[in-house]
Amino acid sequence: MILITGAAGKTGKAVIQALSKRNVSVRALVHRPDQVDAMRRLGVQEIIVGDMRSPASMQRACRGVHSIYHICPNVSPDEQAIGQTVLTAAQDSGVRHMV
């Protein structure tokens, strides 16, 4: 399973569509509950509503995935902290590959 962070954005949706064409299982991390239906329509197998700034959300999102395609929110002043939170959760969960 591959985790896509920032899944509800333009890039996230494009990555999900490309992976779906290859029959790859996808877990999507979205920020708001109203984004869940759009993810289901794209064929996402698992959807987590959470915040990339939250270590607990990222630990839950990373659990059981082998790869992550990380898309940080555009022009976020918290980009460095978000990246560190994602990396820590990935390492703690044994993720083998990250883009």
Secondary structure by P-SEA (a helix, b strand, c coil): cbbbcccccaaaaaaaaaaaaabbbbbbbbccccaaaaaaaaccccccccccccaaaaaaaacccccccccccccccaaaaaaaaaaaaaaaacccccc
